[in-house]
Structure formats: structure tokens, C-alpha cells
Amino acid sequence: MIAVICLLEAFAYLKEIKGLTKYLNMNRIILVPTDFSHNAWVATQYAAHLALEKKKKLILLHAFRPFYSSFTSIGHNIQVLEEATKIVNAEMDLIGDKLKAEFPSLDYEGICLEGSLTEAIARKSKEISIELVVMGTKGATGLRYALMGSNAFDVINKSQIPVLAVPNESRYKLEKVGILSNYKNSEISVLNSFINIIGNAFTGVLLHVHEEDSEVEQTYAEAWRELVKEESGLQELKYKVESGEDIPAVINQMMDDEDVDLLVVTNNARSFMKSLFNRDMVKALALKPQVPVLFIKV
């Protein structure tokens, strides 16, 4: 009981904080990077459903690097750029036609920019207010590519914008959302950011893993749930606490037990990113490739 009182006192000052979010945005724009592959199209469809349901604009972005040569003239390199631009714009038009056919009322724009993906996103984010980046992952190993693929890893690691990794077999559904939790204040801000993006019409599940079984953990988790519920205004909020030394495997099992449609992860420290991106964690999360994972930096 003393531990619970101390916990509640430590959290008490949070009651003065309402609705804090770094990512509140008036333009309500979802950005989807694409390389015109199948997995990018799956992410585009997911983002289109989200954009329509939440009344947002969808921007499809393709970043490309033409092959320049120092052994040819400037005029030749300009011609190479013009040809490359013509090709990628034609590809983008085809994607636009598919989007219009499947989502006729979607507010959509397609953009092709020269440079790396992270450079292109950074440039575009200075021009417009981007609320969310949605990226596809590749193949049956799902999230492994979302985390370890150079483009997606760079975007997740460097972007201040929330990044949603959408595995190849995903279908749009947002009824139950898992939130990885370690009783940190930043998790409330992250949850509020998520609610600002998609609203609060979902059931949340706080997922906490500890290495050793303890009766006190259940009491801690209940107290934390009540505080998070009050600060977020989320009406449907559950919690699940499990123990085990293989934390990634336990997280994966909890996701399966709770049948979550999306997992929210707080990205707030180098140490956390290092532990998240280790091989065991990636492998464990990749076992459930149909679940998109949202990374929000605080």
C-alpha cells in the first residue's frame, strides 16, 4: 500500500497537464513514402483508409537519385535528371489512378523529389505540417524490414514526426490499440499525440512487462491505468501485466492474447532505441507481421 501511495504522489503533478502533444497539426496531412512496390501500395491503402475516416489529406512521396557522372557534361546530367523525373512522375500518375479508382473521395497529392528519403521528408516537412508518416514493410518477415531496412530505419530514427510501420499483410482496423508502457510520464504525452491523430474511438491496452513476478506490479499497473485514463480522457483503457526474462517474446504473446490492431511505442532515448532494435526484439515483433507499429518520439 505504501508503494501505491508513493506512486500516486509521484504522478500527482501530471494532473495539471492536459492534452500535451508535440505533433498537433492543423493541416492534418499523412505522408506515405513509396517506391512503387507492392508493400508500399499496402501502406498506401492503409493510409488512405485512415485519411478518409479521419478526414485528412494524403500525400504520396517518391524520393529518387538519378545517376550522375562526373565524366560527362552538365547538359548531359541535366538530361538524365529530366528523363528520371519523367519516369517517376509517370509511375506516380499510375498510383494516382489506382487511388482515385479505389478511393474516389480521397484528398490526394503525389510528389516526386530528388534526393534520399530522409532528405525529401525533411524538405517537405518545412513546407507543410505533416501529422504522420506511414511506411510499408517488406515480405513475410514484416517488421524486421521496417526496423532494419536502411530507409525505414533512418526515418524512424531521425524523424520528429510519428512513423507508422505497416507490414505487408496489414488490413486497416483500429478497434484495439496496444501501448507499450513502463510507467513513464512521456507515455501520456505519446498517447495524447496518438489520440490527436486518430481520435479516441478505440480500446487501449497498456502492456507492461517485468522480469520477476510480483503481486505489487498489478497494483502499480492499476494505479497507472487510472492516471493515464484521467489524463488522456480515453474511456476504454485496460492494462495487462506479464513477467518473464524474454521480454520481446512476452510482448509478442501479450499482443496475440489481446488481439491488438496496432502497437504504439514511445521513442524517447538512445538506450531505448538500442534495446528496441536488437535482434531479439525485432524477431519477436516480426512474429506478428500483421500488426502495424507506431513510433512516436518525445
Contacts in CASP RR format, 6 or more apart in sequence:
PFRMAT RR
TARGET T0000
AUTHOR 0000-0000-0000
METHOD contacts of the structure
MODEL  1
MIAVICLLEAFAYLKEIKGLTKYLNMNRIILVPTDFSHNAWVATQYAAHL
ALEKKKKLILLHAFRPFYSSFTSIGHNIQVLEEATKIVNAEMDLIGDKLK
AEFPSLDYEGICLEGSLTEAIARKSKEISIELVVMGTKGATGLRYALMGS
NAFDVINKSQIPVLAVPNESRYKLEKVGILSNYKNSEISVLNSFINIIGN
AFTGVLLHVHEEDSEVEQTYAEAWRELVKEESGLQELKYKVESGEDIPAV
INQMMDDEDVDLLVVTNNARSFMKSLFNRDMVKALALKPQVPVLFIKV
3 216 0 8 1.000
3 219 0 8 1.000
3 220 0 8 1.000
4 219 0 8 1.000
4 220 0 8 1.000
4 223 0 8 1.000
7 183 0 8 1.000
7 220 0 8 1.000
7 223 0 8 1.000
7 224 0 8 1.000
8 223 0 8 1.000
8 227 0 8 1.000
11 185 0 8 1.000
11 223 0 8 1.000
11 224 0 8 1.000
11 227 0 8 1.000
14 185 0 8 1.000
14 188 0 8 1.000
14 227 0 8 1.000
14 231 0 8 1.000
15 230 0 8 1.000
15 231 0 8 1.000
17 188 0 8 1.000
17 231 0 8 1.000
18 231 0 8 1.000
19 192 0 8 1.000
19 231 0 8 1.000
20 188 0 8 1.000
20 189 0 8 1.000
20 192 0 8 1.000
21 189 0 8 1.000
21 192 0 8 1.000
21 193 0 8 1.000
21 196 0 8 1.000
22 160 0 8 1.000
22 189 0 8 1.000
22 193 0 8 1.000
22 298 0 8 1.000
23 131 0 8 1.000
23 132 0 8 1.000
23 161 0 8 1.000
23 162 0 8 1.000
23 193 0 8 1.000
23 196 0 8 1.000
23 197 0 8 1.000
23 296 0 8 1.000
24 193 0 8 1.000
24 196 0 8 1.000
25 129 0 8 1.000
25 130 0 8 1.000
25 131 0 8 1.000
26 129 0 8 1.000
27 57 0 8 1.000
27 128 0 8 1.000
27 129 0 8 1.000
27 130 0 8 1.000
27 131 0 8 1.000
28 54 0 8 1.000
28 55 0 8 1.000
28 56 0 8 1.000
28 57 0 8 1.000
28 131 0 8 1.000
29 56 0 8 1.000
29 57 0 8 1.000
29 58 0 8 1.000
29 59 0 8 1.000
29 128 0 8 1.000
29 129 0 8 1.000
29 130 0 8 1.000
29 131 0 8 1.000
30 47 0 8 1.000
30 50 0 8 1.000
30 51 0 8 1.000
30 56 0 8 1.000
30 57 0 8 1.000
30 58 0 8 1.000
30 59 0 8 1.000
30 130 0 8 1.000
30 131 0 8 1.000
30 132 0 8 1.000
30 133 0 8 1.000
30 134 0 8 1.000
31 59 0 8 1.000
31 61 0 8 1.000
31 121 0 8 1.000
31 124 0 8 1.000
31 130 0 8 1.000
31 132 0 8 1.000
31 133 0 8 1.000
31 134 0 8 1.000
31 161 0 8 1.000
32 40 0 8 1.000
32 43 0 8 1.000
32 44 0 8 1.000
32 47 0 8 1.000
32 58 0 8 1.000
32 59 0 8 1.000
32 60 0 8 1.000
32 61 0 8 1.000
32 133 0 8 1.000
32 134 0 8 1.000
32 135 0 8 1.000
33 40 0 8 1.000
33 61 0 8 1.000
33 62 0 8 1.000
33 63 0 8 1.000
33 117 0 8 1.000
33 120 0 8 1.000
33 121 0 8 1.000
33 133 0 8 1.000
33 135 0 8 1.000
33 151 0 8 1.000
33 155 0 8 1.000
34 40 0 8 1.000
34 41 0 8 1.000
34 43 0 8 1.000
34 44 0 8 1.000
34 60 0 8 1.000
34 61 0 8 1.000
34 62 0 8 1.000
34 95 0 8 1.000
35 62 0 8 1.000
36 62 0 8 1.000
36 91 0 8 1.000
36 94 0 8 1.000
36 95 0 8 1.000
37 138 0 8 1.000
38 168 0 8 1.000
39 136 0 8 1.000
39 137 0 8 1.000
39 138 0 8 1.000
39 139 0 8 1.000
39 168 0 8 1.000
40 136 0 8 1.000
41 95 0 8 1.000
41 98 0 8 1.000
42 136 0 8 1.000
42 166 0 8 1.000
42 168 0 8 1.000
42 169 0 8 1.000
42 170 0 8 1.000
43 134 0 8 1.000
43 135 0 8 1.000
43 136 0 8 1.000
43 137 0 8 1.000
43 166 0 8 1.000
43 170 0 8 1.000
44 58 0 8 1.000
44 60 0 8 1.000
44 95 0 8 1.000
44 99 0 8 1.000
44 134 0 8 1.000
45 102 0 8 1.000
45 172 0 8 1.000
46 134 0 8 1.000
46 166 0 8 1.000
46 170 0 8 1.000
46 171 0 8 1.000
46 172 0 8 1.000
46 292 0 8 1.000
47 58 0 8 1.000
47 134 0 8 1.000
47 166 0 8 1.000
48 58 0 8 1.000
48 99 0 8 1.000
48 102 0 8 1.000
48 103 0 8 1.000
48 106 0 8 1.000
48 108 0 8 1.000
49 172 0 8 1.000
50 56 0 8 1.000
50 134 0 8 1.000
50 172 0 8 1.000
50 174 0 8 1.000
50 198 0 8 1.000
51 57 0 8 1.000
51 58 0 8 1.000
51 106 0 8 1.000
51 107 0 8 1.000
52 103 0 8 1.000
52 105 0 8 1.000
52 106 0 8 1.000
54 197 0 8 1.000
54 198 0 8 1.000
54 199 0 8 1.000
56 107 0 8 1.000
56 131 0 8 1.000
57 107 0 8 1.000
57 108 0 8 1.000
57 109 0 8 1.000
58 99 0 8 1.000
58 106 0 8 1.000
58 107 0 8 1.000
58 108 0 8 1.000
58 109 0 8 1.000
59 108 0 8 1.000
59 109 0 8 1.000
59 110 0 8 1.000
59 111 0 8 1.000
59 124 0 8 1.000
59 128 0 8 1.000
59 130 0 8 1.000
60 92 0 8 1.000
60 95 0 8 1.000
60 96 0 8 1.000
60 99 0 8 1.000
60 108 0 8 1.000
60 109 0 8 1.000
60 110 0 8 1.000
60 111 0 8 1.000
61 110 0 8 1.000
61 111 0 8 1.000
61 112 0 8 1.000
61 113 0 8 1.000
61 117 0 8 1.000
61 120 0 8 1.000
61 121 0 8 1.000
61 124 0 8 1.000
62 88 0 8 1.000
62 91 0 8 1.000
62 92 0 8 1.000
62 110 0 8 1.000
62 111 0 8 1.000
62 112 0 8 1.000
62 113 0 8 1.000
63 112 0 8 1.000
63 113 0 8 1.000
63 114 0 8 1.000
63 115 0 8 1.000
63 116 0 8 1.000
63 117 0 8 1.000
63 119 0 8 1.000
63 120 0 8 1.000
63 121 0 8 1.000
64 84 0 8 1.000
64 88 0 8 1.000
64 112 0 8 1.000
64 113 0 8 1.000
64 114 0 8 1.000
64 115 0 8 1.000
65 114 0 8 1.000
65 115 0 8 1.000
65 116 0 8 1.000
66 77 0 8 1.000
66 80 0 8 1.000
66 81 0 8 1.000
66 83 0 8 1.000
66 84 0 8 1.000
66 85 0 8 1.000
66 114 0 8 1.000
67 80 0 8 1.000
68 77 0 8 1.000
68 80 0 8 1.000
68 81 0 8 1.000
69 76 0 8 1.000
69 77 0 8 1.000
81 114 0 8 1.000
85 112 0 8 1.000
85 114 0 8 1.000
88 112 0 8 1.000
89 112 0 8 1.000
92 110 0 8 1.000
92 111 0 8 1.000
92 112 0 8 1.000
95 110 0 8 1.000
96 108 0 8 1.000
96 110 0 8 1.000
99 106 0 8 1.000
99 108 0 8 1.000
100 106 0 8 1.000
100 108 0 8 1.000
111 124 0 8 1.000
113 120 0 8 1.000
113 123 0 8 1.000
113 124 0 8 1.000
116 154 0 8 1.000
117 151 0 8 1.000
117 154 0 8 1.000
117 155 0 8 1.000
118 151 0 8 1.000
118 154 0 8 1.000
118 155 0 8 1.000
118 158 0 8 1.000
118 159 0 8 1.000
121 130 0 8 1.000
121 133 0 8 1.000
121 155 0 8 1.000
121 159 0 8 1.000
121 161 0 8 1.000
124 130 0 8 1.000
125 161 0 8 1.000
130 161 0 8 1.000
131 161 0 8 1.000
131 162 0 8 1.000
131 197 0 8 1.000
132 161 0 8 1.000
132 162 0 8 1.000
132 163 0 8 1.000
132 164 0 8 1.000
132 197 0 8 1.000
133 155 0 8 1.000
133 159 0 8 1.000
133 161 0 8 1.000
133 162 0 8 1.000
133 163 0 8 1.000
133 164 0 8 1.000
134 163 0 8 1.000
134 164 0 8 1.000
134 166 0 8 1.000
135 146 0 8 1.000
135 151 0 8 1.000
135 152 0 8 1.000
135 155 0 8 1.000
135 163 0 8 1.000
135 164 0 8 1.000
135 165 0 8 1.000
135 166 0 8 1.000
136 146 0 8 1.000
136 152 0 8 1.000
136 165 0 8 1.000
136 166 0 8 1.000
136 167 0 8 1.000
136 168 0 8 1.000
137 143 0 8 1.000
137 144 0 8 1.000
137 145 0 8 1.000
137 146 0 8 1.000
137 152 0 8 1.000
137 165 0 8 1.000
137 166 0 8 1.000
137 167 0 8 1.000
137 168 0 8 1.000
137 289 0 8 1.000
138 145 0 8 1.000
138 168 0 8 1.000
139 145 0 8 1.000
139 168 0 8 1.000
139 289 0 8 1.000
140 168 0 8 1.000
140 289 0 8 1.000
141 286 0 8 1.000
141 289 0 8 1.000
142 167 0 8 1.000
142 168 0 8 1.000
142 286 0 8 1.000
142 289 0 8 1.000
143 165 0 8 1.000
143 167 0 8 1.000
143 282 0 8 1.000
143 285 0 8 1.000
143 286 0 8 1.000
143 289 0 8 1.000
143 293 0 8 1.000
144 282 0 8 1.000
144 283 0 8 1.000
144 286 0 8 1.000
145 152 0 8 1.000
146 152 0 8 1.000
146 156 0 8 1.000
146 165 0 8 1.000
146 167 0 8 1.000
146 293 0 8 1.000
147 153 0 8 1.000
147 156 0 8 1.000
147 165 0 8 1.000
147 276 0 8 1.000
147 277 0 8 1.000
147 282 0 8 1.000
148 277 0 8 1.000
148 282 0 8 1.000
152 163 0 8 1.000
152 165 0 8 1.000
153 277 0 8 1.000
155 163 0 8 1.000
156 163 0 8 1.000
156 165 0 8 1.000
156 267 0 8 1.000
156 295 0 8 1.000
157 273 0 8 1.000
159 297 0 8 1.000
160 297 0 8 1.000
162 193 0 8 1.000
162 194 0 8 1.000
162 197 0 8 1.000
162 294 0 8 1.000
162 295 0 8 1.000
162 296 0 8 1.000
162 297 0 8 1.000
163 294 0 8 1.000
163 295 0 8 1.000
164 262 0 8 1.000
164 292 0 8 1.000
164 293 0 8 1.000
164 294 0 8 1.000
164 295 0 8 1.000
165 292 0 8 1.000
165 293 0 8 1.000
165 294 0 8 1.000
165 295 0 8 1.000
166 292 0 8 1.000
167 289 0 8 1.000
167 290 0 8 1.000
167 291 0 8 1.000
167 292 0 8 1.000
168 289 0 8 1.000
169 289 0 8 1.000
169 290 0 8 1.000
170 290 0 8 1.000
170 291 0 8 1.000
170 292 0 8 1.000
171 290 0 8 1.000
173 261 0 8 1.000
174 198 0 8 1.000
174 201 0 8 1.000
174 202 0 8 1.000
174 261 0 8 1.000
174 262 0 8 1.000
175 202 0 8 1.000
175 203 0 8 1.000
175 261 0 8 1.000
176 202 0 8 1.000
176 203 0 8 1.000
176 204 0 8 1.000
176 205 0 8 1.000
176 258 0 8 1.000
176 259 0 8 1.000
176 260 0 8 1.000
176 261 0 8 1.000
177 194 0 8 1.000
177 202 0 8 1.000
177 203 0 8 1.000
177 204 0 8 1.000
177 205 0 8 1.000
177 260 0 8 1.000
177 261 0 8 1.000
177 262 0 8 1.000
177 263 0 8 1.000
177 264 0 8 1.000
178 204 0 8 1.000
178 205 0 8 1.000
178 206 0 8 1.000
178 207 0 8 1.000
178 255 0 8 1.000
178 258 0 8 1.000
178 260 0 8 1.000
178 262 0 8 1.000
178 263 0 8 1.000
178 264 0 8 1.000
179 187 0 8 1.000
179 190 0 8 1.000
179 191 0 8 1.000
179 204 0 8 1.000
179 205 0 8 1.000
179 206 0 8 1.000
179 207 0 8 1.000
179 263 0 8 1.000
179 264 0 8 1.000
180 207 0 8 1.000
180 251 0 8 1.000
180 263 0 8 1.000
180 264 0 8 1.000
180 265 0 8 1.000
180 266 0 8 1.000
181 187 0 8 1.000
181 206 0 8 1.000
181 207 0 8 1.000
181 208 0 8 1.000
181 224 0 8 1.000
181 228 0 8 1.000
181 239 0 8 1.000
182 208 0 8 1.000
183 208 0 8 1.000
183 220 0 8 1.000
183 224 0 8 1.000
184 266 0 8 1.000
184 268 0 8 1.000
186 266 0 8 1.000
186 268 0 8 1.000
186 298 0 8 1.000
187 228 0 8 1.000
187 266 0 8 1.000
188 227 0 8 1.000
188 228 0 8 1.000
188 231 0 8 1.000
188 232 0 8 1.000
189 298 0 8 1.000
190 264 0 8 1.000
190 266 0 8 1.000
190 296 0 8 1.000
190 298 0 8 1.000
191 228 0 8 1.000
191 232 0 8 1.000
191 234 0 8 1.000
191 264 0 8 1.000
192 231 0 8 1.000
192 232 0 8 1.000
193 296 0 8 1.000
194 264 0 8 1.000
194 294 0 8 1.000
194 296 0 8 1.000
195 232 0 8 1.000
195 233 0 8 1.000
195 234 0 8 1.000
200 232 0 8 1.000
200 233 0 8 1.000
200 234 0 8 1.000
200 235 0 8 1.000
202 236 0 8 1.000
202 261 0 8 1.000
203 236 0 8 1.000
203 237 0 8 1.000
203 238 0 8 1.000
204 234 0 8 1.000
204 236 0 8 1.000
204 237 0 8 1.000
204 238 0 8 1.000
205 237 0 8 1.000
205 238 0 8 1.000
205 239 0 8 1.000
205 240 0 8 1.000
205 258 0 8 1.000
205 260 0 8 1.000
206 221 0 8 1.000
206 224 0 8 1.000
206 225 0 8 1.000
206 228 0 8 1.000
206 237 0 8 1.000
206 238 0 8 1.000
206 239 0 8 1.000
206 240 0 8 1.000
207 239 0 8 1.000
207 240 0 8 1.000
207 251 0 8 1.000
207 254 0 8 1.000
207 255 0 8 1.000
207 258 0 8 1.000
208 217 0 8 1.000
208 221 0 8 1.000
208 224 0 8 1.000
208 239 0 8 1.000
208 240 0 8 1.000
208 241 0 8 1.000
208 242 0 8 1.000
209 241 0 8 1.000
209 242 0 8 1.000
209 243 0 8 1.000
209 244 0 8 1.000
209 247 0 8 1.000
209 250 0 8 1.000
209 251 0 8 1.000
209 254 0 8 1.000
210 217 0 8 1.000
210 241 0 8 1.000
210 243 0 8 1.000
210 244 0 8 1.000
211 243 0 8 1.000
211 244 0 8 1.000
211 245 0 8 1.000
211 247 0 8 1.000
212 243 0 8 1.000
212 244 0 8 1.000
213 243 0 8 1.000
213 244 0 8 1.000
214 243 0 8 1.000
217 241 0 8 1.000
217 243 0 8 1.000
218 241 0 8 1.000
221 239 0 8 1.000
221 241 0 8 1.000
222 239 0 8 1.000
224 239 0 8 1.000
225 237 0 8 1.000
225 238 0 8 1.000
225 239 0 8 1.000
228 234 0 8 1.000
228 237 0 8 1.000
229 235 0 8 1.000
229 237 0 8 1.000
238 258 0 8 1.000
240 254 0 8 1.000
240 257 0 8 1.000
240 258 0 8 1.000
242 250 0 8 1.000
242 253 0 8 1.000
242 254 0 8 1.000
243 250 0 8 1.000
244 250 0 8 1.000
246 280 0 8 1.000
246 284 0 8 1.000
247 281 0 8 1.000
248 280 0 8 1.000
248 281 0 8 1.000
248 283 0 8 1.000
248 284 0 8 1.000
248 285 0 8 1.000
249 284 0 8 1.000
251 284 0 8 1.000
251 285 0 8 1.000
252 284 0 8 1.000
252 285 0 8 1.000
252 287 0 8 1.000
252 288 0 8 1.000
255 263 0 8 1.000
255 288 0 8 1.000
255 291 0 8 1.000
256 288 0 8 1.000
260 291 0 8 1.000
261 291 0 8 1.000
261 292 0 8 1.000
262 291 0 8 1.000
262 292 0 8 1.000
262 293 0 8 1.000
262 294 0 8 1.000
263 285 0 8 1.000
263 291 0 8 1.000
263 292 0 8 1.000
263 293 0 8 1.000
263 294 0 8 1.000
264 293 0 8 1.000
264 294 0 8 1.000
264 296 0 8 1.000
265 276 0 8 1.000
265 293 0 8 1.000
265 294 0 8 1.000
265 295 0 8 1.000
265 296 0 8 1.000
266 272 0 8 1.000
266 296 0 8 1.000
266 298 0 8 1.000
267 273 0 8 1.000
267 276 0 8 1.000
267 295 0 8 1.000
267 296 0 8 1.000
267 297 0 8 1.000
267 298 0 8 1.000
268 297 0 8 1.000
268 298 0 8 1.000
275 281 0 8 1.000
285 293 0 8 1.000
END
